[in-house]
Amino acid sequence: MAIKTLFTYNYGGEKRKDIEAFGYDIKVISEENLIYNEELADIEVLVCYDPFKTLDIRKMKKLKWIQLSSIGIDQLPVEYVRKRSIIITNNKGGYSIPMGEWIVLKTLEMLKNSKKLYKNQVDRKWKMDTSLLELYGKTIGFIGTGTIANEAAKRFQGFGVTVFGVNTSGHDAEYFDRCYAMDELCEMLKLCDVVVVTVPYTKSTHHLINEDMFSSMKDGTFFINVARGNIVDEHFLIKSLKNGKLAGAAIDVYEEEPLKENSELWELDNIILTSHNSWISQMRNERRFETIYENMKRYIINDKLVNVVDLKRGY
């Protein structure tokens, strides 16, 4: 009998037939305002991003596995899925290449003061800017050394920079000149010209970047966040941008999304804001489908899945 599966987006388009050929009966229902009904009673596999605000998966008694299209799992009802021993897999690595490119791009844009120069273009203003900086010789520090940081660190190799990273134990990671343990974060921050947040969001990383962490940074540090907004205390981010502790910031994620129109972040001249856009590329659907395809091929034969999330660690 085919395994009942729910896709909350048409992941793979016509290629979905290749998955059905393994032995799946796939329903496609948009996750927007999705609520439980009896046709979901036999669902064993859920492939989705975030239907959990409206879909009560506690009523889906046969649910055994959730394949997320995201890297983060903060949208997930973690305690329930842990209690039920529901397998969770994510899209780790699926967005790392465009996000790595985004990090390098925004680092260069901040050092080269591109925001101001683009404004001059819009204003038809001819004015040379002599404040531009070189990336060469700078120290880049990543908070988190996972796949996103790895792809960015790889792309920094040709710029003549030093790349540091922080992870749980301080273990070595490819493309990093040195890695520090999480309890050595302040030590690393003191050395960095650019600080990049790529660590997963968990209870232990909520407001990890707070007043003390900003105080530990050099005056004039450049700051990037592509992870989750709640890792950074935005009150102290704004304060640090205003008082010069930070020379600039490039922020793609926020404590509350969409970012409210009255947020003070919009008003700051030394910040580049994007709308949770760093993961986007023309390859995103193809890579996402490859992960879904691989895992559904493995699940049907009871093989080990890729990107299984450790719910205790949160990633």
C-alpha positions as CSV (number, residue, x, y, z in Angstrom):
1,M,0.0,0.0,0.0
2,A,1.3,3.5,-0.9
3,I,2.5,5.7,1.9
4,K,0.1,8.6,2.4
5,T,2.1,11.9,2.1
6,L,1.2,15.6,2.3
7,F,3.1,18.3,0.4
8,T,2.1,21.8,1.4
9,Y,3.8,23.2,-1.7
10,N,4.2,21.6,-5.1
11,Y,7.8,20.7,-4.4
12,G,9.4,19.4,-7.6
13,G,6.5,20.1,-9.9
14,E,6.2,17.4,-12.5
15,K,9.2,15.6,-10.9
16,R,6.9,14.7,-8.1
17,K,5.8,11.7,-10.2
18,D,9.3,10.3,-9.7
19,I,8.7,10.3,-6.0
20,E,5.3,8.7,-6.3
21,A,6.9,5.9,-8.3
22,F,8.7,4.8,-5.2
23,G,5.4,4.1,-3.6
24,Y,3.9,7.3,-2.2
25,D,0.4,8.6,-2.5
26,I,0.9,12.4,-2.5
27,K,-1.6,15.1,-1.7
28,V,-0.7,18.7,-2.5
29,I,-2.5,21.3,-0.3
30,S,-1.2,24.8,0.3
31,E,-0.1,25.3,3.9
32,E,-1.6,28.8,4.0
33,N,-4.4,28.6,6.6
34,L,-4.3,24.8,6.3
35,I,-6.4,23.1,9.0
36,Y,-6.9,19.4,9.8
37,N,-9.6,17.5,8.1
38,E,-10.4,13.8,7.8
39,E,-8.6,13.4,4.4
40,L,-5.4,14.0,6.4
41,A,-6.1,11.2,8.9
42,D,-3.8,8.6,7.2
43,I,-0.9,11.0,6.4
44,E,2.4,9.4,7.4
45,V,4.8,11.8,5.8
46,L,4.5,15.6,5.8
47,V,6.7,17.7,3.5
48,C,6.3,21.4,4.4
49,Y,7.8,24.7,5.7
50,D,5.4,26.0,8.4
51,P,1.8,24.9,8.4
52,F,1.9,24.6,12.2
53,K,0.2,27.9,13.0
54,T,-3.1,26.5,11.8
55,L,-2.6,22.8,11.2
56,D,-3.0,20.8,14.4
57,I,-0.6,17.8,13.8
58,R,-1.7,16.3,17.1
59,K,-4.8,15.0,15.2
60,M,-2.6,13.3,12.6
61,K,-2.2,10.1,14.5
62,K,-0.3,8.3,11.8
63,L,2.3,11.0,11.2
64,K,5.9,9.5,11.5
65,W,8.2,11.9,9.6
66,I,8.3,15.6,8.8
67,Q,10.6,16.8,6.0
68,L,11.1,20.6,6.4
69,S,12.0,22.8,3.4
70,S,13.8,25.1,5.8
71,I,17.1,24.8,7.7
72,G,15.8,26.2,11.0
73,I,13.2,24.4,13.1
74,D,11.9,27.2,15.3
75,Q,8.5,27.0,13.6
76,L,8.1,23.4,14.7
77,P,6.0,22.2,17.8
78,V,9.2,20.6,19.1
79,E,7.9,19.2,22.4
80,Y,5.1,17.4,20.7
81,V,7.2,15.9,17.9
82,R,9.8,14.8,20.5
83,K,7.2,13.2,22.7
84,R,5.7,11.3,19.6
85,S,9.3,10.4,18.3
86,I,8.4,11.9,14.9
87,I,11.5,12.0,12.7
88,I,12.4,15.6,11.6
89,T,14.7,16.2,8.7
90,N,15.6,19.7,7.3
91,N,17.1,21.3,4.2
92,K,20.5,21.7,5.7
93,G,22.9,22.8,2.9
94,G,20.1,23.6,0.5
95,Y,20.5,27.4,0.7
96,S,24.1,27.6,1.8
97,I,25.6,28.6,-1.6
98,P,23.4,31.7,-2.2
99,M,23.7,32.7,1.5
100,G,27.5,32.3,1.3
101,E,27.5,34.6,-1.7
102,W,25.2,37.1,0.1
103,I,27.6,37.3,3.1
104,V,30.6,38.1,0.8
105,L,28.5,40.6,-1.2
106,K,27.2,42.5,1.9
107,T,30.7,42.5,3.5
108,L,32.1,44.2,0.4
109,E,29.1,46.6,0.1
110,M,29.6,47.8,3.7
111,L,33.4,48.2,3.3
112,K,32.9,50.0,0.0
113,N,30.1,52.2,1.3
114,S,27.9,51.1,-1.6
115,K,24.6,52.2,0.0
116,K,25.8,55.9,0.0
117,L,27.2,55.6,-3.5
118,Y,24.0,54.2,-4.9
119,K,22.1,57.0,-3.2
120,N,24.4,59.5,-5.0
121,Q,23.4,57.8,-8.3
122,V,19.7,58.1,-7.5
123,D,20.2,61.8,-6.6
124,R,22.4,62.4,-9.6
125,K,25.1,63.6,-7.3
126,W,28.8,63.4,-8.4
127,K,30.9,63.1,-5.3
128,M,33.9,61.0,-4.6
129,D,34.0,59.0,-1.4
130,T,37.4,58.6,0.1
131,S,36.3,56.6,3.2
132,L,36.2,53.2,1.4
133,L,38.0,50.3,3.0
134,E,39.8,47.2,1.7
135,L,38.7,43.7,2.6
136,Y,42.3,42.6,2.3
137,G,43.9,42.0,5.7
138,K,40.6,42.0,7.7
139,T,39.5,39.3,10.2
140,I,36.1,37.7,9.6
141,G,34.4,36.0,12.5
142,F,31.6,33.5,12.1
143,I,29.3,32.7,15.0
144,G,28.5,29.1,13.9
145,T,30.6,27.1,11.5
146,G,27.9,25.0,9.7
147,T,27.2,24.8,6.0
148,I,26.3,28.4,5.5
149,A,29.4,29.7,7.2
150,N,31.5,27.0,5.4
151,E,30.3,28.2,2.0
152,A,31.0,31.9,2.9
153,A,34.4,31.1,4.4
154,K,35.3,29.2,1.2
155,R,34.5,32.3,-0.9
156,F,36.6,34.5,1.4
157,Q,39.7,32.5,0.7
158,G,40.8,34.7,-2.3
159,F,40.6,38.0,-0.4
160,G,43.6,37.7,1.9
161,V,41.6,37.6,5.1
162,T,41.8,35.7,8.3
163,V,38.7,33.6,9.1
164,F,37.7,32.6,12.6
165,G,34.7,30.7,13.8
166,V,32.8,29.8,17.0
167,N,31.2,26.4,17.5
168,T,30.1,24.3,20.4
169,S,33.4,22.7,21.2
170,G,35.9,24.8,19.2
171,H,36.6,21.9,16.8
172,D,38.4,22.6,13.6
173,A,36.3,23.4,10.5
174,E,37.4,23.6,6.8
175,Y,38.3,27.0,5.5
176,F,38.6,28.5,9.1
177,D,42.0,29.6,10.3
178,R,41.0,29.0,13.9
179,C,37.8,27.9,15.7
180,Y,36.8,28.9,19.3
181,A,34.4,27.2,21.7
182,M,31.2,29.0,22.4
183,D,32.3,30.0,25.8
184,E,35.2,31.8,24.1
185,L,32.9,33.9,22.0
186,C,33.9,37.2,23.6
187,E,37.6,36.4,23.0
188,M,37.0,35.9,19.3
189,L,34.7,39.0,18.9
190,K,37.5,41.3,20.2
191,L,39.7,40.2,17.2
192,C,37.2,40.6,14.3
193,D,36.6,43.4,11.8
194,V,33.4,41.7,10.5
195,V,31.1,39.5,12.6
196,V,28.7,37.1,10.9
197,V,25.8,35.3,12.7
198,T,25.1,31.9,11.1
199,V,24.4,29.9,14.3
200,P,21.0,28.0,14.5
201,Y,18.3,29.5,16.7
202,T,17.7,27.5,19.9
203,K,16.8,28.4,23.5
204,S,20.5,28.8,24.2
205,T,21.1,31.2,21.3
206,H,18.1,33.4,22.0
207,H,19.6,37.0,22.3
208,L,23.0,35.4,22.3
209,I,24.2,38.7,20.7
210,N,23.3,41.1,23.5
211,E,24.7,44.2,25.1
212,D,27.8,42.3,26.5
213,M,28.5,40.8,23.1
214,F,28.3,44.1,21.2
215,S,30.5,45.6,23.9
216,S,33.1,42.9,23.3
217,M,33.5,43.9,19.6
218,K,36.0,46.4,18.3
219,D,34.8,49.9,17.7
220,G,33.9,50.2,14.1
221,T,33.0,46.5,13.6
222,F,30.8,45.5,10.7
223,F,27.9,43.1,11.6
224,I,25.9,40.6,9.5
225,N,22.9,38.4,10.5
226,V,21.5,35.7,8.1
227,A,20.5,33.2,10.8
228,R,17.4,34.2,12.8
229,G,16.4,37.5,14.1
230,N,15.9,36.4,17.7
231,I,19.5,35.5,18.1
232,V,20.3,39.3,18.2
233,D,18.8,41.7,20.7
234,E,17.6,44.4,18.2
235,H,17.5,47.1,20.9
236,F,21.3,46.8,21.4
237,L,21.9,46.4,17.7
238,I,20.3,49.8,17.1
239,K,22.2,51.3,20.0
240,S,25.5,49.9,18.7
241,L,24.8,51.3,15.2
242,K,24.0,54.7,16.7
243,N,27.0,55.0,19.0
244,G,29.6,53.9,16.5
245,K,30.4,50.5,18.1
246,L,29.3,49.1,14.8
247,A,30.4,50.9,11.6
248,G,27.6,49.2,9.7
249,A,25.3,46.2,9.6
250,A,23.7,44.0,6.9
251,I,20.6,42.4,8.3
252,D,18.4,39.8,6.5
253,V,16.4,38.5,9.5
254,Y,14.5,40.2,12.3
255,E,13.0,39.6,15.7
256,E,9.6,40.2,14.2
257,E,8.9,39.6,10.5
258,P,7.8,41.3,8.4
259,L,9.8,44.2,9.9
260,K,7.3,46.8,11.1
261,E,7.1,50.1,9.1
262,N,7.8,52.1,12.3
263,S,11.0,50.1,13.2
264,E,13.9,52.4,13.9
265,L,16.1,50.1,11.8
266,W,14.6,51.6,8.6
267,E,15.9,55.1,9.6
268,L,19.5,54.2,10.1
269,D,22.0,55.3,7.4
270,N,24.6,52.7,8.3
271,I,22.5,49.6,7.8
272,I,21.6,47.5,4.8
273,L,18.2,45.8,5.2
274,T,16.8,42.9,3.1
275,S,13.6,41.0,3.5
276,H,14.8,37.5,4.6
277,N,16.0,37.2,1.0
278,S,19.6,35.8,1.4
279,W,18.6,32.2,0.7
280,I,17.0,32.9,-2.7
281,S,18.6,31.8,-6.0
282,Q,17.4,30.2,-9.2
283,M,18.7,26.9,-7.9
284,R,16.7,26.8,-4.6
285,N,13.9,24.6,-5.8
286,E,16.2,22.2,-7.5
287,R,18.4,21.7,-4.5
288,R,15.4,21.5,-2.2
289,F,13.8,18.8,-4.4
290,E,17.1,16.8,-4.5
291,T,17.0,16.6,-0.7
292,I,13.3,15.6,-0.6
293,Y,13.8,13.1,-3.4
294,E,16.8,11.5,-1.7
295,N,15.1,11.2,1.7
296,M,11.9,9.8,0.3
297,K,13.9,7.2,-1.7
298,R,15.6,6.2,1.5
299,Y,12.4,6.3,3.7
300,I,10.6,3.8,1.5
301,I,13.3,1.2,2.0
302,N,13.9,2.1,5.7
303,D,17.4,3.4,4.9
304,K,19.1,6.2,7.0
305,L,17.7,9.6,6.2
306,V,20.0,12.7,5.5
307,N,19.7,15.9,7.6
308,V,18.0,14.3,10.6
309,V,17.6,17.0,13.2
310,D,18.7,16.4,16.8
311,L,15.7,17.9,18.6
312,K,17.6,18.2,21.9
313,R,20.3,20.3,20.3
314,G,17.9,22.1,18.1
315,Y,19.7,21.5,14.7
